[in-house]
Amino acid sequence: MIRDIPLSQIRRPFPRTNDQAKVKSLMDSIAEIGQQEPIDVLEVNGVYYGFSGCHRFEACQKLGQETIKCRVRQATPAVLRLHLA
């Protein structure tokens, strides 16, 4: 299922240093034509966790967008623990 989710509601457990040239390129693209590819998030007990799409996430943040297009996958706490291991 694809939904727009507030950036503030997505937890990103692993900090990552992004390629700022790629972030800028994505910002330009998103500003011109919108976000084309959703990021993937896990929803566990109503909480969203993002482990990929770091450049798109940062680009949307820097553009001041309140939401981001996400491909949401329901998961159990056990599946989340596997992602956090």
Secondary structure, DSSP 8 states (H G I E B T S, - for coil): -EEEEEGGGEE--S-----HHHHHHHHHHHHHH---S-EEEEEETTEEEE-S-HHHHHHHHHTT-SEEEEEEEE--HHHHHHHH-
